[in-house]
């Protein structure tokens, strides 16, 4: 979402603010529709930074409920009846104890509030993503279940060049904890590109062969070219990677930062071809 909004010339700032403005809502619907028309079977709400702790930095914490509910409604309107809508729930941006001051109780309460608003807006699943700290993952899952007890919860972590999160979590560790938490699906998103996502999925699959796994990598590590952010992995690259992620154990495949509708179309075509082959 953030990449696409930047491409459309939306000024920098929290993308969640767009749900409060009629023109912004129109833009968000168009972005969602672009991915649906490209073949996406599941889209994410514009709420990655929508928990009240993160919104506080932008003076929007008091409007967290409205932002999350409305973002879910906008995605639902764009998706129509056939496409799943996932309520995106990113990290708080604060460090958990003992490295920081954020307690599990406070974090869980923030995620609970976000989950309840997303559920009120009509999401089908709660999608905890881009996590690096397993204690924050635990708090997010707890809060999500309290806020929307009837919805499935999935969780993905962001693995970097050494196939570990910035907090040092390895995919094998993540898989064990996520199995313990009983999430509906788990996996890798964001990170440094498809090779690391494939390695993380393969490692998680060895630990949890029956757990549905998600592969949603960035389109590579971005670089600046003439003042423009460019992601190196092409739609063709992501199409090939989709098959490799399936072979590694993934059952849900997509793209994170740098992912255009063209990337989604390439993934959808690659997966359709695999299905046709049996």
BASE-808758 format. One record per residue (C-alpha): x negated, y, z negated. Coordinates in Angstrom, 3 decimals, padded with zeros to 6 digits. Example, Ala and Ser with C-alpha at 12.3 -4.5 7.8 and 13.67 -1.06 7.14 Angstrom:
BEGIN
@x=-012.300	y=-004.500	z=-007.800
@x=-013.670	y=-001.060	z=-007.140
***
This chain:
BEGIN
@x=000.000	y=000.000	z=000.000
@x=-002.712	y=002.478	z=-000.962
@x=-004.683	y=001.809	z=002.229
@x=-001.653	y=002.233	z=004.443
@x=-000.580	y=005.457	z=002.747
@x=-004.080	y=006.877	z=003.224
@x=-003.935	y=005.973	z=006.913
@x=-000.653	y=007.864	z=007.154
@x=-002.290	y=010.968	z=005.724
@x=-000.628	y=010.930	z=002.300
@x=-002.741	y=013.115	z=-000.032
@x=-004.732	y=011.371	z=-002.787
@x=-002.909	y=010.724	z=-006.035
@x=-000.958	y=007.938	z=-007.702
@x=001.148	y=006.337	z=-004.952
@x=003.865	y=005.627	z=-007.522
@x=004.763	y=009.332	z=-007.443
@x=006.242	y=008.846	z=-003.964
@x=009.243	y=006.966	z=-005.343
@x=010.391	y=010.185	z=-007.049
@x=010.574	y=012.167	z=-003.799
@x=013.078	y=011.610	z=-000.939
@x=010.394	y=012.009	z=001.735
@x=008.114	y=009.687	z=-000.185
@x=010.860	y=007.100	z=-000.410
@x=011.297	y=007.257	z=003.370
@x=007.563	y=006.709	z=003.822
@x=007.565	y=003.728	z=001.465
@x=010.490	y=002.089	z=003.255
@x=008.662	y=002.487	z=006.548
@x=005.499	y=000.933	z=005.132
@x=007.414	y=-002.009	z=003.709
@x=009.297	y=-002.502	z=006.991
@x=006.025	y=-002.472	z=008.916
@x=004.797	y=-005.482	z=006.961
@x=008.143	y=-007.277	z=007.154
@x=008.253	y=-006.813	z=010.912
@x=004.684	y=-008.123	z=011.121
@x=005.826	y=-011.421	z=009.602
@x=005.451	y=-011.007	z=005.840
@x=007.708	y=-013.295	z=003.841
@x=006.935	y=-011.519	z=000.559
@x=006.196	y=-007.830	z=-000.049
@x=004.995	y=-006.015	z=-003.156
@x=006.507	y=-002.951	z=-004.772
@x=004.656	y=000.369	z=-004.956
@x=004.007	y=-000.107	z=-008.672
@x=000.437	y=-001.393	z=-008.969
@x=-000.337	y=001.477	z=-011.361
@x=003.187	y=001.655	z=-012.725
@x=002.666	y=000.590	z=-016.315
@x=003.164	y=003.467	z=-018.776
@x=-000.431	y=003.366	z=-020.033
@x=-001.794	y=004.000	z=-016.555
@x=000.921	y=006.519	z=-015.676
@x=000.051	y=008.542	z=-018.781
@x=-003.086	y=009.813	z=-017.035
@x=-000.858	y=011.444	z=-014.412
@x=001.752	y=012.805	z=-016.793
@x=004.304	y=010.257	z=-015.612
@x=004.567	y=007.873	z=-018.565
@x=008.001	y=009.158	z=-019.551
@x=009.270	y=008.301	z=-016.076
@x=007.827	y=004.783	z=-015.995
@x=011.229	y=003.094	z=-016.150
@x=012.607	y=005.228	z=-013.323
@x=009.503	y=004.768	z=-011.179
@x=009.460	y=000.982	z=-011.456
@x=013.188	y=000.512	z=-011.012
@x=013.353	y=002.825	z=-008.014
@x=010.267	y=001.314	z=-006.381
@x=011.864	y=-002.122	z=-006.661
@x=015.085	y=-000.824	z=-005.142
@x=013.204	y=000.750	z=-002.218
@x=011.326	y=-002.474	z=-001.496
@x=014.529	y=-004.454	z=-001.802
@x=016.278	y=-002.148	z=000.680
@x=013.422	y=-002.547	z=003.166
@x=013.088	y=-006.301	z=002.705
@x=016.652	y=-007.295	z=003.326
@x=018.102	y=-010.576	z=002.073
@x=015.535	y=-012.981	z=003.557
@x=012.250	y=-011.522	z=002.262
@x=011.009	y=-011.939	z=-001.297
@x=010.168	y=-008.817	z=-003.288
@x=007.420	y=-009.068	z=-005.885
@x=007.048	y=-006.515	z=-008.652
@x=003.393	y=-005.470	z=-008.559
@x=001.825	y=-005.140	z=-012.029
@x=-001.804	y=-004.046	z=-012.026
@x=-004.148	y=-003.584	z=-014.995
@x=-003.714	y=-000.760	z=-017.478
@x=-007.114	y=000.721	z=-016.673
@x=-008.046	y=000.601	z=-020.374
@x=-010.488	y=-001.789	z=-022.034
@x=-009.116	y=-004.373	z=-024.428
@x=-010.487	y=-004.787	z=-027.928
@x=-013.285	y=-005.200	z=-028.958
@x=-014.856	y=-003.407	z=-025.969
@x=-012.159	y=-000.734	z=-026.009
@x=-009.236	y=000.453	z=-028.074
@x=-006.363	y=-001.270	z=-026.262
@x=-004.750	y=-003.938	z=-028.425
@x=-002.873	y=-006.976	z=-027.101
@x=000.298	y=-005.714	z=-028.811
@x=000.143	y=-002.316	z=-027.110
@x=-000.723	y=-003.826	z=-023.734
@x=002.068	y=-006.398	z=-023.905
@x=004.584	y=-003.692	z=-024.812
@x=003.551	y=-001.636	z=-021.761
@x=003.889	y=-004.613	z=-019.432
@x=007.207	y=-005.540	z=-021.026
@x=008.593	y=-002.090	z=-020.236
@x=007.368	y=-002.274	z=-016.648
@x=008.731	y=-005.781	z=-016.123
@x=012.169	y=-004.860	z=-017.435
@x=012.410	y=-001.909	z=-015.037
@x=011.222	y=-003.962	z=-012.067
@x=013.790	y=-006.626	z=-012.874
@x=016.504	y=-003.972	z=-013.089
@x=015.504	y=-002.849	z=-009.595
@x=015.989	y=-006.324	z=-008.157
@x=012.579	y=-007.981	z=-007.750
@x=012.417	y=-011.752	z=-007.267
@x=009.114	y=-012.358	z=-009.046
@x=006.685	y=-010.472	z=-011.280
@x=003.250	y=-010.241	z=-009.658
@x=000.397	y=-009.543	z=-012.080
@x=-002.673	y=-008.767	z=-009.971
@x=-006.259	y=-007.520	z=-009.753
@x=-006.996	y=-008.543	z=-013.317
@x=-010.507	y=-008.958	z=-014.705
@x=-009.963	y=-009.627	z=-018.441
@x=-008.200	y=-012.814	z=-019.508
@x=-006.936	y=-011.155	z=-022.691
@x=-005.180	y=-008.536	z=-020.581
@x=-003.782	y=-011.335	z=-018.419
@x=-002.359	y=-012.964	z=-021.553
@x=-000.808	y=-009.662	z=-022.640
@x=000.634	y=-009.058	z=-019.180
@x=002.211	y=-012.509	z=-018.961
@x=003.643	y=-012.173	z=-022.472
@x=005.051	y=-008.738	z=-021.711
@x=006.448	y=-009.821	z=-018.346
@x=008.294	y=-012.722	z=-019.905
@x=009.726	y=-010.585	z=-022.679
@x=010.814	y=-007.867	z=-020.267
@x=012.338	y=-010.164	z=-017.651
@x=012.794	y=-013.648	z=-019.097
@x=014.637	y=-014.947	z=-016.057
@x=011.944	y=-014.191	z=-013.483
@x=008.943	y=-016.286	z=-012.435
@x=005.542	y=-014.774	z=-013.202
@x=002.378	y=-015.127	z=-011.128
@x=-001.110	y=-013.807	z=-011.922
@x=-004.209	y=-013.219	z=-009.816
@x=-007.675	y=-012.022	z=-010.741
@x=-010.207	y=-010.062	z=-008.708
@x=-013.454	y=-011.955	z=-008.094
@x=-016.564	y=-010.172	z=-006.862
@x=-019.749	y=-011.110	z=-005.052
@x=-020.807	y=-013.669	z=-007.676
@x=-017.305	y=-015.169	z=-007.697
@x=-016.662	y=-013.703	z=-011.129
@x=-014.608	y=-010.752	z=-012.316
@x=-016.281	y=-007.572	z=-013.561
@x=-015.679	y=-008.936	z=-017.074
@x=-017.530	y=-012.126	z=-016.191
@x=-014.524	y=-014.437	z=-015.854
@x=-015.137	y=-017.385	z=-013.542
@x=-012.297	y=-018.902	z=-011.498
@x=-012.516	y=-022.173	z=-013.420
@x=-011.944	y=-020.295	z=-016.700
@x=-009.059	y=-018.383	z=-015.183
@x=-007.412	y=-021.541	z=-013.902
@x=-007.511	y=-023.176	z=-017.333
@x=-005.980	y=-020.149	z=-019.056
@x=-003.313	y=-019.670	z=-016.386
@x=-002.384	y=-023.341	z=-016.624
@x=-002.045	y=-022.893	z=-020.376
@x=000.171	y=-019.839	z=-019.825
@x=002.399	y=-021.801	z=-017.454
@x=002.530	y=-019.233	z=-014.649
@x=004.426	y=-020.107	z=-011.487
@x=001.365	y=-019.445	z=-009.307
@x=-002.159	y=-018.070	z=-009.702
@x=-005.147	y=-017.144	z=-007.623
@x=-007.494	y=-014.473	z=-006.307
@x=-006.776	y=-011.041	z=-004.894
@x=-008.712	y=-007.892	z=-003.996
@x=-012.436	y=-008.490	z=-004.643
@x=-015.124	y=-008.249	z=-001.994
@x=-013.559	y=-010.169	z=000.867
@x=-012.477	y=-013.538	z=002.146
@x=-015.598	y=-015.644	z=001.316
@x=-015.301	y=-014.921	z=-002.401
@x=-011.540	y=-015.507	z=-002.353
@x=-012.048	y=-018.861	z=-000.637
@x=-014.682	y=-019.887	z=-003.188
@x=-012.448	y=-018.828	z=-006.086
@x=-009.457	y=-020.723	z=-004.725
@x=-011.534	y=-023.845	z=-004.178
@x=-012.837	y=-023.684	z=-007.764
@x=-009.363	y=-023.068	z=-009.210
@x=-007.926	y=-025.924	z=-007.155
@x=-010.454	y=-028.357	z=-008.633
@x=-009.327	y=-027.423	z=-012.146
@x=-005.603	y=-027.110	z=-011.396
@x=-004.785	y=-029.159	z=-008.283
@x=-001.019	y=-028.968	z=-008.847
@x=-000.808	y=-025.236	z=-009.507
@x=000.335	y=-023.189	z=-006.478
@x=-002.576	y=-020.918	z=-005.600
@x=-002.648	y=-017.477	z=-004.003
@x=-005.306	y=-016.062	z=-001.670
@x=-004.937	y=-012.293	z=-001.136
@x=-008.409	y=-010.862	z=-000.464
@x=-009.459	y=-007.423	z=000.650
@x=-010.369	y=-007.058	z=004.313
@x=-014.013	y=-006.914	z=003.253
@x=-015.982	y=-004.241	z=001.405
@x=-015.036	y=-000.770	z=002.668
@x=-017.554	y=001.703	z=004.037
@x=-017.352	y=005.340	z=005.066
@x=-017.674	y=006.148	z=008.759
@x=-017.377	y=009.808	z=009.662
@x=-015.449	y=010.507	z=006.471
@x=-013.011	y=007.660	z=007.123
@x=-012.811	y=004.508	z=005.006
@x=-013.251	y=001.449	z=007.203
@x=-012.704	y=-002.188	z=006.199
@x=-014.906	y=-004.577	z=008.197
@x=-012.729	y=-007.702	z=008.384
@x=-010.493	y=-007.621	z=011.442
@x=-007.036	y=-009.129	z=011.842
@x=-008.694	y=-012.008	z=013.702
@x=-011.039	y=-012.542	z=010.736
@x=-008.086	y=-012.715	z=008.337
@x=-006.238	y=-015.097	z=010.630
@x=-009.176	y=-017.509	z=010.553
@x=-009.597	y=-017.018	z=006.796
@x=-005.933	y=-017.873	z=006.216
@x=-006.527	y=-021.397	z=007.471
@x=-009.654	y=-021.766	z=005.363
@x=-007.803	y=-020.585	z=002.254
@x=-005.113	y=-023.191	z=002.924
@x=-007.803	y=-025.842	z=003.219
@x=-009.310	y=-024.627	z=-000.075
@x=-005.973	y=-025.143	z=-001.835
@x=-003.983	y=-021.927	z=-001.399
@x=-000.251	y=-022.101	z=-000.711
@x=000.457	y=-018.344	z=-000.601
@x=-001.804	y=-016.263	z=001.653
@x=-001.937	y=-012.537	z=002.289
@x=-004.229	y=-009.523	z=002.343
@x=-004.982	y=-006.782	z=-000.171
@x=-006.903	y=-003.493	z=000.365
@x=-007.532	y=-002.710	z=004.019
@x=-004.728	y=-004.980	z=005.145
@x=-002.688	y=-003.481	z=007.973
@x=000.457	y=-004.894	z=009.565
@x=-001.884	y=-006.250	z=012.260
@x=-003.725	y=-008.265	z=009.609
@x=-000.429	y=-009.636	z=008.326
@x=000.654	y=-010.544	z=011.853
@x=-002.597	y=-012.432	z=012.407
@x=-002.136	y=-014.325	z=009.136
@x=001.503	y=-015.126	z=009.933
@x=000.572	y=-016.368	z=013.420
@x=-002.253	y=-018.502	z=012.045
@x=-000.010	y=-020.096	z=009.422
@x=002.752	y=-020.679	z=011.968
@x=000.263	y=-022.432	z=014.223
@x=-000.824	y=-024.644	z=011.344
@x=002.811	y=-025.513	z=010.653
@x=003.407	y=-026.361	z=014.309
@x=000.405	y=-028.677	z=014.194
@x=002.046	y=-030.503	z=011.288
***
